[in-house]
Amino acid sequence: DRKEIALGEEEGGFMAISRRFIGFMRLFPKTYFFTANGKPIATAKQKFQIIGDTWTLNINKDCPVDKRMVVTAALMMDIIEQQRGG
């Protein structure tokens, strides 16, 4: 039995779609938003670097989700994007 505890989504719109189809758009940093019960709990922002990834993860003080889960989700989202070539 599965229960959703939070939702993580890439910042939407033109940039998110463009990253999937236009190669150089992958150079623009990504932002992920995390919510629980419809309320924001964290934001992960990528910083541009030529080699490697640097991320800033801001988790709200009143986050109802175990912070280790938020960190793990942010890392997994980046790993998945890297595997896709982005």
Secondary structure, DSSP 8 states (H G I E B T S, - for coil): ------EEEE--SHHHHHHHH-GGGGGS--EEEEEETTEEEEEEEEE--SSS-EEEEEE-TT--S-HHHHHHHHHHHHHHHHHHT-
